[in-house]
Amino acid sequence: MAIKTFIVILFMILLSACTSAPPARKINLISTGMTKAEVVSVMGQPDSTAAKDGVEYMNYRLATSALDFDGSDTSDYFVRFVNGRVDAFGHKGDFDTAGEPIKRVEIKIK
């Protein structure tokens, strides 16, 4: 009987892990204009913070899979604050304007 109970409990745990959203989805609950306190209430404490020239960044290393038990499937997410409010969020490349602008190239085939 104990083995059957153990198997049922194990199955329930695995099933719940498959249906739960990965932690990285929390970033979708952030919106521009939120305060730092609001972001922390949604995301929790950041893994690191940085600031430069009146712009603050919160860095979150989040699992991209609900089944990431060992921390090997993670990605960095950033929340940028200007004047104490969220200005941008996402992966670094999602809002990094330091690089070259993207140019649209169209090829016409005759």
ZIRA-V74577 format. One line per field, one symbol per residue. ss: DSSP state (h for helix, s for strand, l for the rest). phi: phi as a letter, one per 20 degrees, with the letter a starting at -180 (. if undefined). burial: b if it has 16 or more other C-alpha atoms within 10 Angstrom, else e. A space follows every 10 residues. Layout:
ss=???
phi=???
burial=???
This chain:
ss=lhhhhhhhhh hhhhhhhhhl llhhhhhhhl llllshhhhh hhhllllsss ssllssssss ssslllllll lllsssssss ssllssssss lhhhhlllll llllllllll
phi=.ffffgffff ffffffffee ffgffgffee bfnfefffff feenfffbcb bblmddcddc ddfecfdeed medcbecccd dclmcfdbbp fgffcfdfef ffdedddede
burial=eeeeeeeeee eeeeeeeeee ebbbeebeeb beeebbeebe eebeebeeee eeeeebbbbb bbbbbbbeee eeebeebbbb beeebbbbbb beeeeeeeee eeeeeeeeee
